[in-house]
Amino acid sequence: MKSCVITMIVIFAATLFLSNHANCQTGQQKTLPDSVFFNSLVVQYAQSIDQADTLLALKIWAPTDEISFFNPGGTAYGWKGVKNIYKMFHDNFSARKLNFYDVKFAYYGNVSWVTFFWTFNGTLKMNNNPVQTKGRETQIWRKVNYEWRLVHVHYSGLPVTDLNQGF
């Protein structure tokens, strides 16, 4: 238990340091952020989903009308639409936990994309039943005023690999 707490403190401190370091630089050319930095962006995103917290989400999403969120249930555009995704998580689940793995990223100046697989565990408010879904996600991040901000999320289910499926 003690080692788990220490590990969480180290991860939290590294996330703060890397986020601050990346956000504090101005006008200068930055060195390529590494996988730890991009992983920390996904950590912040997962926390915003886990907490269904629109105030936390405002800190990671770009403050532009062009943001979008594609999911099997539909498409959300702009902050109003994205905010409704968080409202859906808040209104329908009494507990939420988004776990992710196999994070990969590509970085091109002021734009990057991150891909990962995830497992979402939740508890439905209406009947207290547990729910688990699994999928994969692509996120597009862009520098806005020298800060990395989320501009697009697209998620879907896991790949279908059975014969005559997945077309």
N, C-alpha and C positions, 0 to 999 in steps of 0.2 A: 504494500500500500504506500509506504514511504517513498519507494523508488518511482512509483506512478506519479505521485505529487511532484517530485523533483523533475521528472521528465516533462510534465505539463508546464512547469514554471520555465524550464529551459526553452521549450517550444514557444511559449508566449513571449519570452524576452527576445528570442531570435526574430519572431514575427514583428514585434515592435521596432527593433533595431533596423531590420531590413526595410520596413515600410517607411520609417522616418528617414533613413538614408536615401531611399529612392525619391521621396516626396520633397526633401529639403533642397535638393540641387536645383538650380535654376539655369536658364539659358545654355549651360555648358553641355557638351556631348557626354553622355553617360556611358559607362562600361556596360556590357551585356549583363542584364540581370540573370541570375542562375535559377535552377529549378526550385531552390528553397524559397526564393522570392515569389515565383509564380504559384508555388504550393501555398504560400501564405495568403495570396489573393483568394484562392479557393477556400481556405479555412475561413476567411472573413465572410465569404458568400454563404458557406454552409451554416455559419453561426446566424446569419440573418434569416435563413430558412428555418433553422431549429427554433429560433425565438419568434418567428413570424413577425419580425420587428421592422417596420417601415422606416423608422429613424436610423437604424443601423444600415438598412438598405440604401438610404439616401447618401450615405457616406461612401458606398462602393459603386453605385450606378451613376452614369454620366447625367448631368442636369440638362439634357437635350430632348427635343421632341422625337428624335430619330431612334431612340432605344426600342428594342423589341425582345419578345420572349415567345418562342415557339415551343409548343408542347402538344402531346396527343389530344388534349382537350380543346385546343384552339390556339389563337395567336393574340398577343397583347402588344399594343404599340403605345409609346410615350409613357411618361411616369404614371399617369392615371391607370393605364392598362396594366403596367407592371405592379403597381400598388395593389390592384385587384388580385393578383396572384398571391401576394402575401396575405391579403385579407382572406382568401380561400383557405390557406393553410391555417390561419388563426381561427376561422369560424368552424372548420371541420375537424380539426385535430386538437385533442387536449395535450398530447405529447407528440413531439417531432424530433427525429434524429436522422440527419443526412450524413452518411459515411461515404467516403470516396477513396478511390485507389487508381493506380496506374496513370498518374498525371503526366501528360506530355504537353510541350509548348513549342511554339514557333514565334520568333521575335523579329520584327522588321521596323526598326525606328520607332515611330509613335503608335504602331499597331502590333498587337500580338493575338494569338489565339491559343487557347488551352483546351485540351480534351481530357476526359477522364470517364471512368465507370463509377457508378454509385449504387448504394442500397439505401432506401428510405424506409425507416421504421416509424410508424405512427400509431396513435390510439384514436379511434373515431370518437368524437364527442357524443354522437347520437345514441350509441349503444355500448361504448367502452370496449369495442372489439379491436384487436390489434390488426394492423395492415402492414404489409411489406411489399414494396415494389423495387424493381431493379432496372437500371437503364444505363445509358451513356449520354454524355453531354459535350457540346462544343460551346465555348464562350469566346466572344470577341472583346478584347480590352483595347482601349485607346487612351493616349495621354491627353488629358484636358487640363490646361493650366499647370503642366508639369506633374500631374498626378495620374496614376493609372486608374481608369474608370471603366466599368462594365458597360458595354453598349448593345450586346446581343447575347442571348442564350437560346440554344436549340437543343432540346433533349428528346430522346426516344427510348423505346424499349431495347432490350438486348438483341443482338443479331439472331436471326432465325436461320438455322443451318440444315434443317431437315430437307429431304428430297422434295423438289417442286415447291419450295417455300422461299420467301425472302426476295421476291422479284420486285 
